[in-house]
Amino acid sequence: MPRRHHRGGKGGQHVREEPTSLAYLQACPLAVTCFRYQSCYEYCERISQIQHHRKLVRLFVLHLHNGHVNLAGVDFTLSPEIVAQATGIPNVGEEWNKRQQLDRFHYEPYIKAVYMRHLTAVFPFRFLRDEYAPLMRLIIRYFTCEGRFSCLYSYHIRLLMHFTRVRIMNIPFFMCQNIERMVPLVQRKSPTQQHKSIYHYALIKIVVMHQLAQQGVPWEDFISRDFFTVPQPPPEVVHDEGGPSHQYDIPEPRHISSPPLVTYQRGHRALFASARRV
């Protein structure tokens, strides 16, 4: 059985684990079906095979500005288009970020009826219907990576809507936004605290390796350069004029009714039925 995740220590620190094998995913037939249908399963396979490089990812995040970063003399770009190319996940669907809210009726297929009246912007994981709990845990492991399993936000329901074929969502855009929102928080922390706030280790390495291949730069040649072995001075934190130094991950406490840009017709009833049988 998968190990339960709890908040650790004072302040509720999160355990930002990323998958190192397909064992948990393959144990959930519903998740395998959903991820395959949305062209995400191959990305999950790549995550299970890739070895994290913590120093590379830390430097990528520290030096990223306006979607561009130069590491060891090589230029890299972070954008939904690049994420789609590197992961193979289609760059299509409704663009969604963590601050957006859903109308209440979107929650009904996924939330236990007894808890519908108690819904707020943040709600306990136990409110989720049991048949969707394993799928939601895997979505968190692979696509949000926040290391928090005790509570859910509206964007978790939005991701469930995508993977259960109710309303398509742009996954490369969502993951790109996650990294961009992480950057100012990490850049403001001390070196000893930075790794606690970094996530999407595998995704960032996949993006780097994809662009190295495009530019004809061998991985071993790149990662052995002095840039990664000699201590680097911290980069100057640059904020856009008039912009906030950091945006918190807490959603706005209001509902936003966003028109569906791309939708499925009334969901996928066979998939909902199979979920209840799993």
VOZA-75763 format. One line per field, with one value per atom (N, C-alpha, C): x, y, z; residue in three letters; atom name. Coordinates in steps of 0.02 Angstrom, whole numbers, always signed. Example, Ala and Ser with C-alpha at 12.3 -4.5 7.8 and 13.67 -1.06 7.14 Angstrom:
% VOZA-75763
east	(+660|+615|+660|+642|+684|+645)
north	(-284|-225|-165|-112|-53|+2)
up	(+390|+390|+390|+354|+357|+394)
code	(ALA|ALA|ALA|SER|SER|SER)
site	(N|CA|C|N|CA|C)
% end
This chain:
% VOZA-75763
east	(+42|+0|+44|+25|+65|+69|+127|+136|+95|+61|+22|+70|+51|+92|+59|+99|+73|+117|+88|+128|+179|+240|+292|+315|+320|+348|+303|+328|+290|+285|+229|+220|+196|+188|+161|+205|+269|+313|+290|+299|+275|+332|+315|+362|+353|+400|+394|+425|+389|+414|+392|+437|+420|+431|+391|+395|+463|+486|+548|+535|+472|+452|+379|+356|+286|+242|+268|+232|+164|+162|+100|+51|+76|+34|+3|+44|+19|-29|-27|-74|-143|-151|-215|-237|-277|-298|-334|-373|-408|-358|-306|-256|-218|-201|-166|-209|-274|-319|-325|-333|-340|-277|-219|-157|-141|-156|-145|-190|-253|-300|-279|-251|-231|-157|-128|-59|-8|-19|+26|+65|+47|+78|+153|+171|+242|+283|+254|+288|+301|+251|+260|+314|+318|+371|+440|+446|+510|+530|+482|+497|+525|+498|+521|+592|+615|+680|+734|+715|+764|+792|+855|+888|+889|+863|+861|+932|+940|+1004|+988|+993|+970|+1006|+1072|+1110|+1090|+1080|+1058|+991|+944|+877|+878|+917|+923|+950|+1003|+1032|+984|+947|+898|+846|+821|+769|+797|+858|+887|+901|+919|+938|+882|+824|+769|+738|+729|+697|+660|+596|+555|+558|+561|+559|+624|+679|+744|+797|+846|+901|+962|+1021|+1083|+1122|+1138|+1176|+1238|+1296|+1359|+1366|+1342|+1348|+1296|+1246|+1192|+1127|+1091|+1027|+970|+925|+866|+804|+748|+684|+634|+593|+537|+472|+432|+367|+322|+257|+213|+232|+254|+273|+333|+383|+443|+425|+383|+362|+326|+282|+246|+294|+342|+390|+432|+452|+497|+460|+397|+360|+316|+298|+251|+178|+165|+96|+69|+11|-14|-24|-4|-11|-78|-132|-199|-243|-300|-349|-352|-394|-405|-345|-321|-265|-291|-260|-285|-227|-235|-182|-212|-169|-190|-235|-239|-279|-351|-366|-433|-479|-544|-593|-646|-679|-731|-799|-851|-918|-934|-978|-991|-1013|-1053|-1081|-1026|-967|-913|-886|-895|-869|-912|-976|-1024|-1006|-980|-963|-905|-866|-804|-807|-853|-856|-913|-900|-953|-1011|-1072|-1131|-1136|-1118|-1125|-1080|-1028|-981|-992|-1037|-1046|-1062|-1100|-1119|-1060|-1008|-951|-892|-900|-845|-822|-756|-726|-670|-633|-578|-526|-516|-471|-512|-508|-549|-509|-528|-490|-495|-442|-439|-496|-517|-568|-636|-646|-708|-715|-659|-660|-692|-730|-759|-703|-716|-665|-638|-682|-661|-611|-608|-562|-499|-496|-438|-373|-368|-304|-283|-330|-314|-289|-320|-300|-230|-213|-146|-93|-108|-61|-56|-111|-108|-63|-68|-25|+48|+62|+131|+163|+124|+154|+145|+91|+76|+73|+61|+63|+125|+145|+209|+216|+161|+168|+182|+177|+193|+141|+81|+28|-30|-43|-97|-156|-151|-204|-261|-248|-301|-299|-355|-362|-387|-374|-396|-438|-464|-506|-466|-401|-363|-355|-359|-359|-422|-478|-541|-537|-507|-500|-457|-405|-364|-403|-444|-487|-535|-562|-606|-570|-507|-468|-457|-434|-415|-475|-534|-595|-635|-604|-631|-694|-697|-754|-740|-681|-664|-589|-565|-494|-456|-396|-354|-284|-252|-185|-133|-110|-64|+5|+35|+100|+96|+41|+33|+31|-7|-14|+53|+91|+155|+206|+204|+248|+233|+168|+148|+171|+168|+191|+264|+306|+377|+388|+354|+363|+342|+289|+267|+315|+351|+399|+462|+481|+545|+556|+512|+526|+530|+492|+496|+565|+589|+654|+710|+705|+758|+766|+713|+716|+742|+749|+769|+844|+868|+940|+956|+1020|+1039|+1018|+1020|+1002|+927|+887|+814|+786|+826|+799|+772|+808|+786|+719|+701|+636|+578|+592|+539|+539|+588|+593|+555|+518|+486|+489|+459|+464|+537|+574|+643|+649|+607|+611|+591|+537|+514|+568|+599|+650|+709|+730|+785|+765|+703|+679|+680|+660|+661|+732|+778|+849|+878|+867|+895|+866|+803|+771|+805|+819|+849|+923|+956|+1026|+1029|+983|+982|+968|+922|+907|+968|+1011|+1070|+1133|+1125|+1182|+1235|+1215|+1262|+1255|+1306|+1302|+1291|+1249|+1234|+1297|+1339|+1399|+1446|+1451|+1493|+1465|+1400|+1367|+1372|+1355|+1350|+1419|+1473|+1540|+1575|+1542|+1573|+1583|+1630|+1648|+1588|+1540|+1481|+1448|+1451|+1416|+1463|+1527|+1574|+1603|+1605|+1631|+1572|+1576|+1521|+1505|+1440|+1418|+1391|+1407|+1377|+1302|+1262|+1189|+1170|+1125|+1104|+1063|+1066|+1025|+952|+911|+839|+810|+780|+752|+677|+643|+570|+547|+494|+465|+440|+446|+426|+353|+342|+273|+245|+283|+257|+273|+236|+248|+311|+343|+403|+387|+327|+308|+233|+207|+136|+123|+80|+67|+22|+26|-12|-84|-104|-172|-219|-270|-315|-355|-379|-422|-487|-511|-571|-635|-641|-702|-707|-767|-778|-772|-737|-729|-761|-807|-841|-806|-765|-727|-763|-773|-807|-763|-792|-753|-729|-664|-637|-642|-627|-634|-668|-722|-758|-772|-786|-813|-888|-926|-998|-1019|-1038|-1065|-1020|-956|-910|-908|-876|-870|-901|-964|-1002|-970|-944|-913|-854|-816|-757|-779|-831|-857|-880|-914|-939|-881|-830|-773|-736|-735|-702|-736|-801|-837|-829|-806|-795|-724|-678|-607|-597)
north	(-60|+0|+63|+115|+176|+207|+234|+266|+330|+339|+400|+459|+516|+576|+623|+647|+694|+756|+809|+869|+854|+876|+860|+922|+916|+970|+1030|+1081|+1143|+1179|+1210|+1247|+1204|+1137|+1095|+1090|+1075|+1068|+1011|+1018|+969|+923|+860|+813|+813|+844|+851|+790|+734|+674|+672|+648|+636|+562|+532|+460|+438|+381|+351|+284|+263|+202|+209|+162|+161|+117|+93|+45|+71|+131|+159|+171|+196|+211|+147|+97|+35|-3|+14|-17|+15|+67|+102|+101|+52|+46|+108|+141|+201|+255|+265|+317|+300|+236|+216|+232|+216|+231|+305|+344|+417|+449|+429|+459|+440|+378|+358|+398|+406|+440|+513|+545|+615|+622|+569|+570|+591|+568|+585|+525|+465|+405|+401|+418|+415|+464|+521|+569|+537|+501|+467|+414|+379|+330|+363|+420|+455|+478|+501|+522|+464|+405|+346|+326|+346|+326|+378|+440|+495|+501|+517|+528|+603|+622|+693|+721|+784|+819|+883|+879|+933|+998|+995|+1056|+1090|+1051|+1078|+1114|+1081|+1110|+1173|+1171|+1230|+1290|+1279|+1334|+1357|+1311|+1329|+1376|+1359|+1399|+1466|+1466|+1528|+1578|+1555|+1599|+1612|+1580|+1589|+1658|+1692|+1758|+1768|+1784|+1795|+1736|+1676|+1616|+1599|+1631|+1617|+1608|+1565|+1553|+1531|+1553|+1531|+1493|+1430|+1388|+1363|+1377|+1353|+1371|+1431|+1454|+1428|+1392|+1366|+1400|+1425|+1459|+1409|+1419|+1377|+1421|+1394|+1430|+1386|+1418|+1384|+1414|+1374|+1396|+1335|+1345|+1287|+1249|+1284|+1250|+1204|+1229|+1189|+1130|+1141|+1086|+1032|+1054|+1006|+965|+999|+964|+914|+935|+893|+833|+842|+790|+748|+775|+740|+750|+792|+807|+863|+854|+904|+973|+1024|+1093|+1120|+1090|+1109|+1110|+1142|+1144|+1211|+1214|+1275|+1291|+1352|+1374|+1389|+1357|+1361|+1368|+1411|+1418|+1407|+1406|+1387|+1437|+1498|+1549|+1550|+1515|+1515|+1470|+1486|+1449|+1419|+1368|+1334|+1348|+1347|+1351|+1287|+1292|+1238|+1173|+1178|+1117|+1073|+1101|+1060|+1010|+1025|+982|+920|+923|+873|+801|+787|+717|+689|+732|+710|+713|+751|+762|+721|+692|+655|+703|+679|+723|+755|+718|+744|+804|+813|+867|+927|+922|+976|+1043|+1041|+1104|+1135|+1096|+1120|+1142|+1143|+1160|+1232|+1241|+1308|+1308|+1363|+1368|+1313|+1293|+1238|+1188|+1124|+1075|+1010|+970|+909|+857|+819|+766|+716|+704|+655|+674|+736|+756|+722|+702|+672|+603|+586|+519|+467|+411|+360|+335|+329|+301|+346|+411|+456|+471|+446|+460|+434|+371|+347|+388|+405|+446|+514|+545|+611|+610|+558|+554|+550|+515|+508|+573|+609|+674|+721|+719|+760|+741|+676|+652|+674|+672|+683|+754|+788|+850|+913|+907|+966|+966|+907|+898|+943|+965|+1010|+973|+906|+868|+873|+895|+905|+858|+808|+760|+769|+815|+822|+867|+912|+959|+970|+993|+1003|+1073|+1097|+1162|+1151|+1205|+1200|+1173|+1189|+1165|+1089|+1057|+984|+956|+987|+965|+978|+1035|+1050|+997|+973|+920|+854|+840|+781|+786|+844|+854|+839|+858|+844|+769|+737|+666|+620|+642|+602|+625|+663|+681|+724|+766|+811|+877|+905|+970|+974|+978|+972|+1033|+1021|+1072|+1069|+1126|+1130|+1112|+1050|+1028|+1060|+1067|+1102|+1173|+1209|+1277|+1275|+1229|+1225|+1211|+1163|+1146|+1203|+1236|+1294|+1349|+1363|+1413|+1394|+1329|+1307|+1324|+1311|+1326|+1401|+1440|+1513|+1541|+1514|+1538|+1517|+1462|+1438|+1481|+1509|+1543|+1599|+1649|+1703|+1680|+1629|+1603|+1573|+1533|+1501|+1553|+1602|+1652|+1694|+1699|+1740|+1702|+1636|+1595|+1588|+1568|+1554|+1488|+1477|+1415|+1352|+1353|+1293|+1279|+1330|+1322|+1313|+1325|+1327|+1259|+1205|+1140|+1119|+1145|+1128|+1158|+1209|+1242|+1224|+1185|+1167|+1102|+1100|+1039|+1036|+986|+973|+961|+925|+909|+871|+820|+778|+818|+858|+897|+946|+981|+1030|+995|+937|+902|+878|+856|+834|+893|+952|+1012|+1030|+1026|+1042|+992|+929|+878|+883|+901|+910|+967|+1023|+1079|+1069|+1031|+1012|+971|+924|+883|+926|+974|+1019|+1058|+1077|+1118|+1076|+1010|+967|+967|+979|+981|+915|+874|+811|+824|+784|+792|+790|+740|+732|+791|+819|+878|+938|+945|+1002|+999|+942|+938|+936|+924|+922|+990|+1040|+1106|+1137|+1184|+1215|+1248|+1270|+1304|+1262|+1196|+1151|+1125|+1139|+1114|+1170|+1231|+1288|+1325|+1342|+1379|+1443|+1454|+1512|+1565|+1629|+1682|+1684|+1700|+1702|+1755|+1740|+1790|+1845|+1903|+1959|+1944|+1952|+1940|+2000|+1987|+2040|+2034|+2088|+2089|+2134|+2113|+2155|+2220|+2275|+2340|+2340|+2358|+2362|+2295|+2241|+2174|+2153|+2106|+2082|+2040|+2038|+1998|+1924|+1907|+1837|+1831|+1783|+1770|+1706|+1709|+1651|+1602|+1539|+1486|+1481|+1525|+1522|+1553|+1516|+1544|+1603|+1642|+1698|+1670|+1698|+1671|+1692|+1677|+1692|+1643|+1637|+1591|+1628|+1597|+1625|+1579|+1604|+1563|+1571|+1522|+1526|+1487|+1516|+1480|+1423|+1364|+1308|+1320|+1324|+1334|+1271|+1214|+1150|+1103|+1072|+1029|+962|+914|+850|+853|+812|+814|+776|+814|+787|+735|+741|+695|+628|+580|+514|+464|+446|+407|+339|+306|+241|+245|+299|+308|+317|+358|+368|+302|+261|+197|+150|+150|+106|+128|+193|+218|+190|+185|+161|+86|+51|-21|-37|+11|-2|-5)
up	(+0|+0|+0|-38|-38|+31|+48|+113|+116|+173|+183|+194|+168|+175|+225|+272|+322|+323|+348|+358|+413|+401|+449|+486|+553|+592|+597|+631|+638|+572|+561|+500|+442|+454|+401|+340|+348|+291|+247|+182|+134|+111|+99|+71|-4|-40|-112|-147|-146|-178|-250|-293|-363|-377|-420|-431|-458|-434|-460|-493|-495|-530|-550|-591|-613|-569|-513|-473|-449|-420|-396|-453|-508|-565|-594|-604|-633|-588|-523|-476|-478|-519|-525|-598|-619|-689|-714|-672|-693|-713|-673|-688|-752|-761|-823|-883|-880|-935|-948|-895|-902|-929|-903|-925|-997|-1017|-1086|-1133|-1115|-1159|-1170|-1119|-1125|-1144|-1171|-1197|-1144|-1082|-1027|-1001|-1022|-993|-1011|-1072|-1091|-1050|-1032|-988|-920|-894|-830|-835|-891|-901|-899|-931|-932|-862|-823|-755|-714|-725|-687|-706|-765|-790|-779|-769|-766|-696|-691|-627|-613|-556|-539|-532|-552|-542|-504|-438|-395|-408|-420|-431|-496|-549|-613|-605|-573|-567|-523|-469|-426|-466|-505|-544|-599|-629|-680|-650|-591|-559|-536|-508|-483|-539|-598|-653|-703|-694|-741|-733|-789|-789|-855|-850|-910|-959|-931|-973|-1007|-987|-1018|-964|-979|-932|-972|-949|-980|-927|-942|-897|-933|-907|-935|-1009|-1027|-1096|-1144|-1119|-1161|-1143|-1193|-1182|-1181|-1132|-1126|-1122|-1144|-1141|-1105|-1064|-1032|-1058|-1090|-1116|-1124|-1129|-1141|-1204|-1255|-1317|-1306|-1269|-1255|-1210|-1159|-1115|-1155|-1202|-1243|-1287|-1317|-1360|-1319|-1260|-1219|-1189|-1172|-1136|-1182|-1240|-1283|-1264|-1215|-1194|-1239|-1270|-1317|-1285|-1321|-1299|-1322|-1298|-1318|-1256|-1261|-1207|-1172|-1123|-1085|-1041|-1045|-1003|-933|-884|-815|-768|-717|-667|-597|-548|-480|-446|-472|-439|-463|-517|-543|-503|-504|-466|-513|-488|-526|-495|-536|-509|-471|-423|-376|-410|-462|-492|-522|-538|-565|-514|-450|-397|-386|-403|-382|-402|-462|-479|-438|-406|-374|-297|-269|-197|-167|-109|-74|-59|-71|-66|+3|+55|+122|+135|+95|+106|+60|+13|-35|-1|+52|+86|+124|+135|+174|+131|+65|+21|+31|+33|+34|-17|-21|-70|-60|+3|+19|+60|+42|+77|+88|+138|+153|+97|+91|+40|+50|+112|+126|+97|+76|+43|-25|-54|-121|-118|-170|-175|-176|-143|-135|-202|-252|-316|-353|-334|-367|-326|-265|-222|-251|-274|-302|-363|-407|-466|-445|-395|-373|-344|-305|-277|-332|-385|-440|-481|-487|-520|-480|-414|-371|-379|-382|-388|-454|-508|-574|-601|-583|-618|-574|-510|-467|-422|-398|-363|-301|-272|-215|-150|-151|-91|-37|-54|-4|-22|+22|+10|+57|+104|+155|+133|+86|+66|-10|-36|-108|-122|-183|-207|-270|-296|-356|-415|-419|-477|-477|-418|-416|-449|-435|-467|-542|-561|-632|-667|-634|-663|-667|-617|-621|-680|-692|-749|-814|-818|-879|-888|-835|-843|-845|-823|-831|-892|-936|-1002|-998|-948|-941|-976|-966|-996|-1003|-1064|-1078|-1053|-1029|-997|-1028|-1033|-1062|-1008|-1008|-956|-962|-1022|-1027|-1000|-1014|-988|-912|-884|-811|-778|-804|-773|-781|-838|-849|-800|-789|-740|-669|-653|-587|-576|-626|-619|-613|-654|-652|-585|-554|-489|-433|-444|-395|-393|-450|-457|-407|-401|-353|-281|-263|-195|-181|-228|-219|-219|-264|-270|-207|-168|-107|-47|-52|+5|+9|+68|+77|+42|+23|-11|+26|+92|+130|+128|+113|+112|+42|-9|-77|-100|-85|-110|-81|-22|+8|-31|-71|-109|-183|-204|-275|-288|-343|-365|-441|-471|-543|-564|-520|-537|-603|-610|-671|-732|-727|-784|-808|-762|-780|-814|-788|-820|-890|-898|-964|-1013|-990|-1032|-1052|-1004|-1017|-1068|-1058|-1102|-1173|-1177|-1243|-1282|-1248|-1283|-1295|-1253|-1267|-1331|-1339|-1399|-1461|-1454|-1510|-1532|-1484|-1499|-1511|-1509|-1522|-1468|-1406|-1350|-1311|-1308|-1270|-1195|-1164|-1093|-1050|-1060|-1019|-1026|-1086|-1097|-1060|-1062|-1031|-955|-926|-853|-819|-858|-829|-832|-857|-862|-793|-789|-725|-691|-731|-703|-649|-657|-610|-555|-560|-510|-467|-495|-458|-426|-361|-329|-368|-380|-417|-370|-383|-342|-354|-303|-312|-363|-409|-459|-426|-456|-432|-446|-395|-404|-440|-499|-540|-540|-522|-524|-581|-613|-665|-634|-671|-645|-625|-562|-538|-518|-525|-510|-439|-413|-345|-342|-285|-278|-273|-250|-246|-245|-283|-283|-244|-195|-154|-191|-171|-203|-178|-131|-106|-157|-179|-229|-204|-249|-231|-202|-146|-113|-148|-211|-247|-305|-332|-387|-453|-500|-566|-616|-653|-702|-769|-788|-850|-905|-963|-1016|-1041|-1052|-1077|-1148|-1158|-1224|-1266|-1234|-1267|-1218|-1237|-1191|-1221|-1175|-1196|-1183|-1216|-1209|-1146|-1094|-1032|-1000|-1010|-978|-1014|-983|-1012|-964|-976|-927|-915|-968|-959|-913|-918|-876|-804|-792|-724|-695|-736|-713|-695|-737|-723|-660|-647|-586|-524|-525|-467|-457|-511|-505|-484|-493|-477|-401)
code	(MET|MET|MET|PRO|PRO|PRO|ARG|ARG|ARG|ARG|ARG|ARG|HIS|HIS|HIS|HIS|HIS|HIS|ARG|ARG|ARG|GLY|GLY|GLY|GLY|GLY|GLY|LYS|LYS|LYS|GLY|GLY|GLY|GLY|GLY|GLY|GLN|GLN|GLN|HIS|HIS|HIS|VAL|VAL|VAL|ARG|ARG|ARG|GLU|GLU|GLU|GLU|GLU|GLU|PRO|PRO|PRO|THR|THR|THR|SER|SER|SER|LEU|LEU|LEU|ALA|ALA|ALA|TYR|TYR|TYR|LEU|LEU|LEU|GLN|GLN|GLN|ALA|ALA|ALA|CYS|CYS|CYS|PRO|PRO|PRO|LEU|LEU|LEU|ALA|ALA|ALA|VAL|VAL|VAL|THR|THR|THR|CYS|CYS|CYS|PHE|PHE|PHE|ARG|ARG|ARG|TYR|TYR|TYR|GLN|GLN|GLN|SER|SER|SER|CYS|CYS|CYS|TYR|TYR|TYR|GLU|GLU|GLU|TYR|TYR|TYR|CYS|CYS|CYS|GLU|GLU|GLU|ARG|ARG|ARG|ILE|ILE|ILE|SER|SER|SER|GLN|GLN|GLN|ILE|ILE|ILE|GLN|GLN|GLN|HIS|HIS|HIS|HIS|HIS|HIS|ARG|ARG|ARG|LYS|LYS|LYS|LEU|LEU|LEU|VAL|VAL|VAL|ARG|ARG|ARG|LEU|LEU|LEU|PHE|PHE|PHE|VAL|VAL|VAL|LEU|LEU|LEU|HIS|HIS|HIS|LEU|LEU|LEU|HIS|HIS|HIS|ASN|ASN|ASN|GLY|GLY|GLY|HIS|HIS|HIS|VAL|VAL|VAL|ASN|ASN|ASN|LEU|LEU|LEU|ALA|ALA|ALA|GLY|GLY|GLY|VAL|VAL|VAL|ASP|ASP|ASP|PHE|PHE|PHE|THR|THR|THR|LEU|LEU|LEU|SER|SER|SER|PRO|PRO|PRO|GLU|GLU|GLU|ILE|ILE|ILE|VAL|VAL|VAL|ALA|ALA|ALA|GLN|GLN|GLN|ALA|ALA|ALA|THR|THR|THR|GLY|GLY|GLY|ILE|ILE|ILE|PRO|PRO|PRO|ASN|ASN|ASN|VAL|VAL|VAL|GLY|GLY|GLY|GLU|GLU|GLU|GLU|GLU|GLU|TRP|TRP|TRP|ASN|ASN|ASN|LYS|LYS|LYS|ARG|ARG|ARG|GLN|GLN|GLN|GLN|GLN|GLN|LEU|LEU|LEU|ASP|ASP|ASP|ARG|ARG|ARG|PHE|PHE|PHE|HIS|HIS|HIS|TYR|TYR|TYR|GLU|GLU|GLU|PRO|PRO|PRO|TYR|TYR|TYR|ILE|ILE|ILE|LYS|LYS|LYS|ALA|ALA|ALA|VAL|VAL|VAL|TYR|TYR|TYR|MET|MET|MET|ARG|ARG|ARG|HIS|HIS|HIS|LEU|LEU|LEU|THR|THR|THR|ALA|ALA|ALA|VAL|VAL|VAL|PHE|PHE|PHE|PRO|PRO|PRO|PHE|PHE|PHE|ARG|ARG|ARG|PHE|PHE|PHE|LEU|LEU|LEU|ARG|ARG|ARG|ASP|ASP|ASP|GLU|GLU|GLU|TYR|TYR|TYR|ALA|ALA|ALA|PRO|PRO|PRO|LEU|LEU|LEU|MET|MET|MET|ARG|ARG|ARG|LEU|LEU|LEU|ILE|ILE|ILE|ILE|ILE|ILE|ARG|ARG|ARG|TYR|TYR|TYR|PHE|PHE|PHE|THR|THR|THR|CYS|CYS|CYS|GLU|GLU|GLU|GLY|GLY|GLY|ARG|ARG|ARG|PHE|PHE|PHE|SER|SER|SER|CYS|CYS|CYS|LEU|LEU|LEU|TYR|TYR|TYR|SER|SER|SER|TYR|TYR|TYR|HIS|HIS|HIS|ILE|ILE|ILE|ARG|ARG|ARG|LEU|LEU|LEU|LEU|LEU|LEU|MET|MET|MET|HIS|HIS|HIS|PHE|PHE|PHE|THR|THR|THR|ARG|ARG|ARG|VAL|VAL|VAL|ARG|ARG|ARG|ILE|ILE|ILE|MET|MET|MET|ASN|ASN|ASN|ILE|ILE|ILE|PRO|PRO|PRO|PHE|PHE|PHE|PHE|PHE|PHE|MET|MET|MET|CYS|CYS|CYS|GLN|GLN|GLN|ASN|ASN|ASN|ILE|ILE|ILE|GLU|GLU|GLU|ARG|ARG|ARG|MET|MET|MET|VAL|VAL|VAL|PRO|PRO|PRO|LEU|LEU|LEU|VAL|VAL|VAL|GLN|GLN|GLN|ARG|ARG|ARG|LYS|LYS|LYS|SER|SER|SER|PRO|PRO|PRO|THR|THR|THR|GLN|GLN|GLN|GLN|GLN|GLN|HIS|HIS|HIS|LYS|LYS|LYS|SER|SER|SER|ILE|ILE|ILE|TYR|TYR|TYR|HIS|HIS|HIS|TYR|TYR|TYR|ALA|ALA|ALA|LEU|LEU|LEU|ILE|ILE|ILE|LYS|LYS|LYS|ILE|ILE|ILE|VAL|VAL|VAL|VAL|VAL|VAL|MET|MET|MET|HIS|HIS|HIS|GLN|GLN|GLN|LEU|LEU|LEU|ALA|ALA|ALA|GLN|GLN|GLN|GLN|GLN|GLN|GLY|GLY|GLY|VAL|VAL|VAL|PRO|PRO|PRO|TRP|TRP|TRP|GLU|GLU|GLU|ASP|ASP|ASP|PHE|PHE|PHE|ILE|ILE|ILE|SER|SER|SER|ARG|ARG|ARG|ASP|ASP|ASP|PHE|PHE|PHE|PHE|PHE|PHE|THR|THR|THR|VAL|VAL|VAL|PRO|PRO|PRO|GLN|GLN|GLN|PRO|PRO|PRO|PRO|PRO|PRO|PRO|PRO|PRO|GLU|GLU|GLU|VAL|VAL|VAL|VAL|VAL|VAL|HIS|HIS|HIS|ASP|ASP|ASP|GLU|GLU|GLU|GLY|GLY|GLY|GLY|GLY|GLY|PRO|PRO|PRO|SER|SER|SER|HIS|HIS|HIS|GLN|GLN|GLN|TYR|TYR|TYR|ASP|ASP|ASP|ILE|ILE|ILE|PRO|PRO|PRO|GLU|GLU|GLU|PRO|PRO|PRO|ARG|ARG|ARG|HIS|HIS|HIS|ILE|ILE|ILE|SER|SER|SER|SER|SER|SER|PRO|PRO|PRO|PRO|PRO|PRO|LEU|LEU|LEU|VAL|VAL|VAL|THR|THR|THR|TYR|TYR|TYR|GLN|GLN|GLN|ARG|ARG|ARG|GLY|GLY|GLY|HIS|HIS|HIS|ARG|ARG|ARG|ALA|ALA|ALA|LEU|LEU|LEU|PHE|PHE|PHE|ALA|ALA|ALA|SER|SER|SER|ALA|ALA|ALA|ARG|ARG|ARG|ARG|ARG|ARG|VAL|VAL|VAL)
site	(N|CA|C|N|CA|C|N|CA|C|N|CA|C|N|CA|C|N|CA|C|N|CA|C|N|CA|C|N|CA|C|N|CA|C|N|CA|C|N|CA|C|N|CA|C|N|CA|C|N|CA|C|N|CA|C|N|CA|C|N|CA|C|N|CA|C|N|CA|C|N|CA|C|N|CA|C|N|CA|C|N|CA|C|N|CA|C|N|CA|C|N|CA|C|N|CA|C|N|CA|C|N|CA|C|N|CA|C|N|CA|C|N|CA|C|N|CA|C|N|CA|C|N|CA|C|N|CA|C|N|CA|C|N|CA|C|N|CA|C|N|CA|C|N|CA|C|N|CA|C|N|CA|C|N|CA|C|N|CA|C|N|CA|C|N|CA|C|N|CA|C|N|CA|C|N|CA|C|N|CA|C|N|CA|C|N|CA|C|N|CA|C|N|CA|C|N|CA|C|N|CA|C|N|CA|C|N|CA|C|N|CA|C|N|CA|C|N|CA|C|N|CA|C|N|CA|C|N|CA|C|N|CA|C|N|CA|C|N|CA|C|N|CA|C|N|CA|C|N|CA|C|N|CA|C|N|CA|C|N|CA|C|N|CA|C|N|CA|C|N|CA|C|N|CA|C|N|CA|C|N|CA|C|N|CA|C|N|CA|C|N|CA|C|N|CA|C|N|CA|C|N|CA|C|N|CA|C|N|CA|C|N|CA|C|N|CA|C|N|CA|C|N|CA|C|N|CA|C|N|CA|C|N|CA|C|N|CA|C|N|CA|C|N|CA|C|N|CA|C|N|CA|C|N|CA|C|N|CA|C|N|CA|C|N|CA|C|N|CA|C|N|CA|C|N|CA|C|N|CA|C|N|CA|C|N|CA|C|N|CA|C|N|CA|C|N|CA|C|N|CA|C|N|CA|C|N|CA|C|N|CA|C|N|CA|C|N|CA|C|N|CA|C|N|CA|C|N|CA|C|N|CA|C|N|CA|C|N|CA|C|N|CA|C|N|CA|C|N|CA|C|N|CA|C|N|CA|C|N|CA|C|N|CA|C|N|CA|C|N|CA|C|N|CA|C|N|CA|C|N|CA|C|N|CA|C|N|CA|C|N|CA|C|N|CA|C|N|CA|C|N|CA|C|N|CA|C|N|CA|C|N|CA|C|N|CA|C|N|CA|C|N|CA|C|N|CA|C|N|CA|C|N|CA|C|N|CA|C|N|CA|C|N|CA|C|N|CA|C|N|CA|C|N|CA|C|N|CA|C|N|CA|C|N|CA|C|N|CA|C|N|CA|C|N|CA|C|N|CA|C|N|CA|C|N|CA|C|N|CA|C|N|CA|C|N|CA|C|N|CA|C|N|CA|C|N|CA|C|N|CA|C|N|CA|C|N|CA|C|N|CA|C|N|CA|C|N|CA|C|N|CA|C|N|CA|C|N|CA|C|N|CA|C|N|CA|C|N|CA|C|N|CA|C|N|CA|C|N|CA|C|N|CA|C|N|CA|C|N|CA|C|N|CA|C|N|CA|C|N|CA|C|N|CA|C|N|CA|C|N|CA|C|N|CA|C|N|CA|C|N|CA|C|N|CA|C|N|CA|C|N|CA|C|N|CA|C|N|CA|C|N|CA|C|N|CA|C|N|CA|C|N|CA|C|N|CA|C|N|CA|C|N|CA|C|N|CA|C|N|CA|C|N|CA|C|N|CA|C|N|CA|C|N|CA|C|N|CA|C|N|CA|C|N|CA|C|N|CA|C|N|CA|C|N|CA|C|N|CA|C|N|CA|C|N|CA|C|N|CA|C|N|CA|C|N|CA|C|N|CA|C|N|CA|C|N|CA|C|N|CA|C|N|CA|C|N|CA|C|N|CA|C|N|CA|C|N|CA|C|N|CA|C|N|CA|C|N|CA|C|N|CA|C|N|CA|C|N|CA|C|N|CA|C|N|CA|C|N|CA|C|N|CA|C|N|CA|C|N|CA|C|N|CA|C|N|CA|C|N|CA|C|N|CA|C|N|CA|C|N|CA|C|N|CA|C|N|CA|C|N|CA|C|N|CA|C|N|CA|C|N|CA|C|N|CA|C|N|CA|C|N|CA|C|N|CA|C|N|CA|C|N|CA|C|N|CA|C|N|CA|C|N|CA|C|N|CA|C|N|CA|C|N|CA|C|N|CA|C|N|CA|C)
% end
